[in-house]
């Protein structure tokens, strides 16, 4: 049995840089920022601490650190108040502000 001949598809041309005054090419705008401090981590994050997620998928949510994960980039396993669990870099965590507790109601006195 002979093999089916496949059509030749020429490669796509590389994007050219935009000239001054031209509209920017979206393929050329691939700016990436890398946090070089991520390898140092944060020493004040530990298991059981309530934290606020400062970046990533759960940004802005409050959760509890369940465990710490070592490695080149220190991370923590965080369970959010919504019940979702995720591994998050410690540089993307901040201790949650202390919530003011509502004053407990005074016990009612029995009627005289």
C-alpha positions in Angstrom: 0.0 0.0 0.0 1.4 3.4 -0.9 1.4 6.2 1.5 -0.8 9.3 0.9 1.2 12.3 -0.2 0.8 15.2 2.3 0.5 18.8 1.0 3.4 21.1 1.7 2.3 24.0 4.0 4.8 26.9 3.9 5.8 28.4 7.3 4.3 31.6 8.4 6.4 34.7 8.0 7.9 36.3 11.1 6.1 39.4 12.3 7.9 42.6 11.3 8.5 45.4 13.8 6.1 48.3 13.5 7.3 51.6 11.9 6.8 54.8 13.9 3.2 56.0 13.5 1.9 52.5 12.6 -0.6 50.6 14.8 1.2 48.2 17.0 1.2 44.5 16.1 -0.5 42.5 18.9 2.0 39.7 18.4 4.9 42.0 19.1 3.4 43.3 22.4 4.4 40.4 24.6 5.6 42.2 27.7 6.3 40.0 30.6 7.2 41.1 34.1 9.1 38.6 36.3 9.2 39.1 40.1 12.9 38.4 41.0 12.1 38.5 44.7 9.9 35.4 44.4 12.9 33.2 45.2 13.4 34.8 48.6 9.8 34.3 49.7 8.3 35.8 52.9 9.4 34.7 56.3 6.3 36.0 58.1 3.9 33.5 56.3 3.3 30.3 58.3 0.7 27.5 58.6 -2.5 28.6 60.2 -2.2 32.3 59.3 -5.1 34.1 57.7 -3.8 35.7 54.5 -5.1 37.8 51.6 -4.1 36.7 48.1 -2.4 39.7 46.4 -2.0 38.2 42.9 -3.1 35.3 40.7 -6.4 33.4 40.2 -7.8 34.1 43.7 -6.6 37.7 43.9 -8.3 39.7 46.7 -9.7 36.6 48.5 -9.0 35.8 52.1 -7.9 32.3 53.2 -6.0 30.2 55.6 -2.5 28.8 55.1 -2.8 25.0 55.4 0.9 24.1 54.7 4.1 25.5 53.4 5.8 24.1 50.3 9.6 24.5 50.0 11.7 24.6 46.9 13.3 27.2 44.7 10.2 29.5 44.9 8.6 29.1 48.4 4.8 28.6 48.2 1.9 27.9 50.6 -1.2 25.8 50.2 -4.1 28.2 50.9 -7.8 27.3 51.4 -9.9 30.3 50.6 -13.2 31.2 52.5 -15.0 29.8 49.4 -13.4 26.4 50.1 -11.1 26.4 47.2 -7.5 25.1 47.7 -4.5 26.3 45.7 -0.7 26.5 45.9 0.3 30.2 45.9 3.8 31.8 46.0 4.5 33.4 49.3 5.3 36.7 47.6 1.7 36.8 46.4 0.4 36.5 50.0 -0.1 39.2 52.6 -1.3 38.8 56.2 -5.0 39.5 56.4 -6.0 42.6 58.4 -7.5 41.8 61.8 -11.2 41.9 61.6 -13.0 43.9 64.3 -15.3 41.7 66.2 -18.9 42.9 66.8 -19.5 43.4 70.5 -21.4 40.6 72.1 -24.9 41.5 73.2 -25.3 41.9 76.9 -27.4 39.1 78.6 -30.9 40.1 79.2 -32.0 40.6 82.7 -35.1 38.7 83.9 -38.2 40.8 84.2 -39.1 41.9 87.8 
